[in-house]
Amino acid sequence: METSEIKKLIEGGIANAEAIVTGDGGKYEATVISTAFEGLSMLKEHQLVYKTVDAQIASGELHALTIKAYTPEEWEQNKS
């Protein structure tokens, strides 16, 4: 699975999302920025992201995905 495919799945499944995906060999890291995360716990944010790639995880095409989820405001603070 290519990082661009994972990016497309995440961005297509979460409103107003921007995904930065790195990795290979079935193990990837996704940094996801979206207004959809506002007011959610970290668990709920991760569940929202995992939901976009459930089929790929179930099939074994995607072995591991580490997630860092941010609201746009959190992302701006994190970059500083």
C-alpha positions in Angstrom: 0.0 0.0 0.0 1.3 3.4 -0.9 1.3 6.4 1.4 -0.7 8.4 -1.2 -3.5 5.7 -1.0 -3.7 6.0 2.8 -3.7 9.8 2.5 -6.6 9.7 0.1 -8.6 7.3 2.3 -8.2 9.5 5.4 -8.9 12.8 3.6 -11.9 11.2 1.9 -13.3 9.9 5.1 -12.9 12.9 7.4 -14.4 16.3 6.7 -11.8 19.1 6.1 -8.9 16.8 6.8 -5.3 17.2 5.7 -3.2 14.0 6.1 0.6 13.7 6.1 1.4 10.0 5.7 4.9 8.4 5.9 6.3 4.9 6.2 6.3 1.7 4.1 6.2 -2.1 4.5 2.8 -2.1 6.0 3.8 0.2 8.9 2.8 3.9 8.5 2.5 7.1 10.5 -0.3 9.5 9.8 -0.5 13.1 11.0 -4.1 14.2 10.5 -5.3 17.8 10.9 -9.1 18.4 10.9 -11.7 20.6 12.4 -13.6 17.3 12.9 -11.4 16.6 15.9 -12.6 19.7 17.9 -14.0 18.6 21.3 -13.1 14.9 20.8 -10.9 12.8 23.1 -7.7 11.3 21.7 -9.4 7.9 21.6 -12.3 9.3 19.6 -9.9 11.1 17.2 -8.0 7.8 16.6 -11.3 5.9 16.1 -12.4 8.4 13.5 -9.1 7.9 11.6 -9.0 4.1 11.9 -12.6 4.0 10.6 -11.3 5.3 7.2 -8.8 2.4 6.8 -10.7 -0.4 8.5 -11.0 -2.5 5.3 -7.2 -2.2 4.6 -6.3 -3.2 8.2 -8.8 -6.1 8.1 -7.3 -7.4 4.8 -3.8 -7.1 6.1 -2.9 -4.7 3.4 -2.2 -2.1 6.2 -0.4 -3.7 9.1 0.1 -0.8 11.5 -0.9 2.9 11.5 0.4 5.3 14.2 -1.8 8.3 14.4 -1.2 11.9 15.5 -4.4 13.9 15.3 -4.7 17.6 15.6 -7.3 20.4 15.3 -5.9 23.2 13.1 -5.2 25.3 16.2 -3.3 22.4 17.9 -1.4 21.9 14.7 -0.3 25.5 14.6 0.8 25.4 18.2 2.6 22.1 17.6 4.6 23.5 14.7 6.0 26.4 16.8 
